[in-house]
């Protein structure tokens, strides 16, 4: 090294520091790339993204390559710095040169390039991937040997390099959607989150209770049946005999009105126009049921319990409303029609309202893992049918029973201004 001039050593040292900065920034940039954006850019034909994606297919080899290069540079650089310092000031110069080099490497070869790479990973990773691909071929024996040693120690620790770290969980996907910000309109974010929630909800959460089903009793007077057909707010109507558990099928109003127009409408012709019933077990998740509707080419079904008793009715629209919001064809009144604000800040609420709809409308936090209606929630809490003027605190909300009819609570007053968090 004595034959090499000090100027040449100084230039070599600067080049080595630049190489160290390159390896450090490349490592940070490649490891902080958004994998989903990278995949999209690679599929779109971006050459830099394609090169980076190939390198990241084997991250163990990529890390080995970068670390080998960086360590070679960082080993040679202090030797050269020490020689320059010794020539300039003897043993004291060696110490000074070592201290200065340490500071220079930290600032210009580590912190600064890594920070820039973290802020702009694509601008750094894509160009550097071309150089790394060439170095990977040149240094393949060293990288391969290093990986063999590394894998031996990893396996001795019970760790396998094959992982599914790039797979998003449902909660992680929910976070991605929430943090999309202006990239995805709020309404679209709500729809995406609603799709993720479908598997947490069952048909019981959205069904029309049997007491609210609009249906035609075939044993009623024919004039009443004719009136029900004309005034029906729905295109498909359930037909039954005396008891809704003795359901016959669904009739499409298009068929019934066609019979009326041809003066052929009668009980017997109406029965011939009835379509076969489609039953849905209670507890079926909404995402499963939506797929079942599509597979079976059905649009409406009856929810039955384990004993075969009809509990309610579900349509495709009921499930889609959970994703895109309410349509105008709901069999039930909108939540806002069942919630009447009072001057004192309280609310008169129809106790038959669905608890989920109540929470959504009022931004409350009533429990939804039990009974589906507010009436059921109160009855479960009290374990008895209350009298009027009974007061209780339900999930922290003061509730007063206003009206009771038979074995059902009809109306309650909720006073959210006196809410207290319960433990």
Beta strands, then each sheet from edge to edge (+ up, - down):
strand 1: 208-209
strand 2: 215-217
strand 3: 236-240
strand 4: 247-252
strand 5: 279-281
strand 6: 300-304
strand 7: 310-315
strand 8: 339-341
strand 9: 347-350
strand 10: 391-394
strand 11: 397-405
strand 12: 408-415
sheet 1: 1+ 7- 6+ 5+
sheet 2: 2+ 3+ 4-
sheet 3: 8+ 9- 12+ 11- 10+
end
